Amino acid sequence: MDAPRVLISRQRIAQRVEELGRQVTRDLAPALADDPTQRIVLMPILTGALIFTADLVRHIPHQMNIRCVTISSYPGTATSSQGATIQGGIPTDLGGAHVLIIDDILDSGRTLGLLKRLIAAQHPASLRIAVLLSKHKAAGRDEHVEVDYVGFEIEDEFVIGYGLDYDGYYRNMPDIVVLPPQPARYLC
């Protein structure tokens, strides 16, 4: 049995997440210098962005709220987006806040596009998006979404680990790996 192909090691992930945290902190600094009481709201998309968010917030030294949203686009064993479905409420008190949407992967663009529109309608002070991975799509995305922070650009492969799953499993793998042909045979 061959080991899964590691695409991004845990060491590279840790280094890049720290860099992203510094970028977010720098970008928020001017608004907070003018008014330190400004609200910062991080909005991870569950469940895939959970681990990325947990590591990222440790590198953002500001008071913040974390308001999770659950949106499904890869149900079960699907390896391509099935469309974004909100599975819970979107916070409705984001007006005037500095909002950072955090997702594990930018693939079709539908999930982030939907959430961005819903939050923008509340008129936040700023709205930014951070993704751990952005897939290179030769044919283009279903929806174009501007992303402010990208951890890594990857080819159009199905990946698991570091929060990304296949049928609800493999999120706990510390590296990002390409989904093996027979994923049920691999242990984390």
C-alpha positions as CSV (number, residue, x, y, z in Angstrom):
1,M,0.0,0.0,0.0
2,D,1.5,3.4,-1.1
3,A,1.5,6.3,1.3
4,P,-0.6,9.3,0.3
5,R,1.2,12.0,-1.6
6,V,1.9,15.0,0.7
7,L,1.2,18.1,-1.2
8,I,1.9,20.6,1.7
9,S,3.7,19.6,4.8
10,R,2.6,20.6,8.3
11,Q,5.8,22.7,8.6
12,R,5.0,24.7,5.5
13,I,1.4,25.2,6.7
14,A,2.5,26.5,10.1
15,Q,4.9,28.9,8.5
16,R,2.4,30.3,6.0
17,V,-0.4,30.6,8.6
18,E,1.8,32.7,10.8
19,E,2.6,34.9,7.8
20,L,-1.1,35.3,7.0
21,G,-1.8,36.3,10.6
22,R,0.8,39.0,10.4
23,Q,-0.7,40.2,7.1
24,V,-4.2,40.4,8.6
25,T,-2.8,42.2,11.7
26,R,-1.1,44.8,9.5
27,D,-4.2,45.4,7.4
28,L,-6.4,45.9,10.5
29,A,-3.9,48.3,12.1
30,P,-5.0,51.6,10.5
31,A,-8.7,51.1,11.4
32,L,-7.8,50.1,14.9
33,A,-5.4,53.0,15.3
34,D,-8.3,55.4,14.5
35,D,-10.7,53.7,16.8
36,P,-9.5,50.8,19.0
37,T,-13.1,49.9,19.9
38,Q,-13.8,48.7,16.3
39,R,-15.3,45.2,16.3
40,I,-13.3,42.5,14.5
41,V,-15.4,39.4,13.6
42,L,-13.8,36.3,12.2
43,M,-16.2,34.1,10.4
44,P,-14.9,30.6,9.7
45,I,-16.9,28.3,7.4
46,L,-17.3,25.0,9.2
47,T,-16.2,22.4,9.3
48,G,-13.3,22.6,7.0
49,A,-11.9,26.0,8.2
50,L,-11.9,25.0,11.9
51,I,-8.2,23.9,12.1
52,F,-7.0,26.8,9.9
53,T,-8.9,29.3,12.0
54,A,-7.7,27.9,15.3
55,D,-4.1,28.3,14.1
56,L,-4.6,31.7,12.4
57,V,-6.2,33.5,15.4
58,R,-3.1,32.7,17.5
59,H,-1.2,35.1,15.2
60,I,-3.7,38.0,15.3
61,P,-3.2,39.9,18.6
62,H,-6.5,41.8,18.6
63,Q,-9.7,41.4,20.5
64,M,-12.1,39.7,18.2
65,N,-15.3,37.7,18.0
66,I,-15.5,34.3,16.2
67,R,-18.9,33.7,14.6
68,C,-19.0,30.3,12.8
69,V,-21.2,29.6,9.9
70,T,-21.9,26.2,8.4
71,I,-22.2,25.9,4.7
72,S,-22.1,22.6,2.8
73,S,-20.8,22.2,-0.7
74,Y,-19.2,18.7,-0.7
75,P,-21.7,16.3,0.8
76,G,-20.7,12.8,1.5
77,T,-18.2,11.3,-0.9
78,A,-18.6,14.1,-3.5
79,T,-15.3,15.3,-4.9
80,S,-16.7,18.3,-6.8
81,S,-18.8,21.1,-5.4
82,Q,-22.5,20.3,-5.3
83,G,-23.5,24.0,-4.7
84,A,-23.5,26.0,-1.5
85,T,-26.2,25.2,1.1
86,I,-26.3,27.2,4.3
87,Q,-27.0,24.9,7.2
88,G,-27.6,27.4,10.0
89,G,-28.1,31.2,10.4
90,I,-25.7,33.9,9.3
91,P,-25.1,36.5,12.0
92,T,-27.2,39.6,11.4
93,D,-25.2,42.1,13.5
94,L,-22.2,42.7,11.3
95,G,-22.9,46.3,10.3
96,G,-19.9,48.4,11.1
97,A,-17.6,45.5,12.0
98,H,-14.4,44.4,10.3
99,V,-15.3,41.0,9.0
100,L,-12.9,38.3,7.9
101,I,-14.4,35.2,6.3
102,I,-12.2,32.2,6.6
103,D,-12.5,29.1,4.4
104,D,-10.4,26.1,3.8
105,I,-10.5,26.1,0.0
106,L,-11.6,28.3,-2.9
107,D,-12.8,25.9,-5.5
108,S,-16.0,26.8,-7.5
109,G,-16.4,30.2,-5.8
110,R,-20.0,29.6,-5.0
111,T,-19.7,29.2,-1.2
112,L,-17.6,32.3,-0.7
113,G,-19.6,34.3,-3.2
114,L,-22.9,33.5,-1.4
115,L,-21.5,34.3,2.0
116,K,-19.8,37.5,0.8
117,R,-23.1,38.8,-0.7
118,L,-25.0,38.1,2.5
119,I,-22.5,39.8,4.7
120,A,-21.9,42.8,2.4
121,A,-25.7,43.5,2.5
122,Q,-25.2,44.2,6.3
123,H,-22.6,47.0,5.5
124,P,-19.6,46.0,7.5
125,A,-16.8,48.5,7.9
126,S,-14.6,46.1,5.9
127,L,-15.0,42.6,4.5
128,R,-12.0,40.4,3.7
129,I,-11.6,36.8,2.8
130,A,-8.9,34.4,3.8
131,V,-8.5,30.9,2.3
132,L,-5.9,28.3,3.1
133,L,-6.0,26.9,-0.4
134,S,-7.0,28.3,-3.8
135,K,-7.4,25.8,-6.6
136,H,-6.0,26.7,-10.0
137,K,-9.0,26.2,-12.3
138,A,-8.0,26.0,-16.0
139,A,-11.7,26.4,-17.0
140,G,-12.4,29.1,-14.5
141,R,-14.6,29.2,-11.5
142,D,-18.3,29.1,-11.4
143,E,-18.2,32.4,-9.6
144,H,-15.4,34.9,-9.4
145,V,-14.5,35.9,-5.9
146,E,-11.8,38.3,-4.8
147,V,-9.8,36.8,-2.0
148,D,-7.5,39.0,0.2
149,Y,-5.3,36.2,1.7
150,V,-4.3,32.9,0.1
151,G,-2.2,30.4,1.9
152,F,-1.3,28.2,-1.1
153,E,-2.3,27.9,-4.7
154,I,-2.8,24.3,-5.8
155,E,-3.7,22.4,-8.9
156,D,-7.2,21.1,-9.4
157,E,-6.8,18.0,-7.2
158,F,-9.0,16.7,-4.4
159,V,-7.1,17.2,-1.2
160,I,-7.6,16.1,2.4
161,G,-6.0,16.9,5.8
162,Y,-5.6,20.0,8.0
163,G,-9.4,20.4,8.1
164,L,-10.2,19.2,4.6
165,D,-12.2,16.0,4.5
166,Y,-13.5,13.2,2.3
167,D,-16.9,11.9,3.6
168,G,-16.3,13.5,6.9
169,Y,-12.9,11.8,7.5
170,Y,-9.2,12.8,7.4
171,R,-9.6,16.3,8.8
172,N,-7.1,15.4,11.5
173,M,-4.3,14.6,9.1
174,P,-1.5,17.2,9.9
175,D,-0.4,17.5,6.3
176,I,-2.4,18.3,3.2
177,V,-2.4,15.3,0.9
178,V,-3.9,14.3,-2.4
179,L,-6.9,12.0,-1.9
180,P,-5.6,8.5,-2.6
181,P,-7.5,6.2,-5.1
182,Q,-8.7,4.1,-2.1
183,P,-8.9,6.5,0.8
184,A,-10.6,4.1,3.2
185,R,-7.4,2.1,3.4
186,Y,-5.3,4.9,4.8
187,L,-5.0,5.8,8.4
188,C,-4.3,9.3,9.7
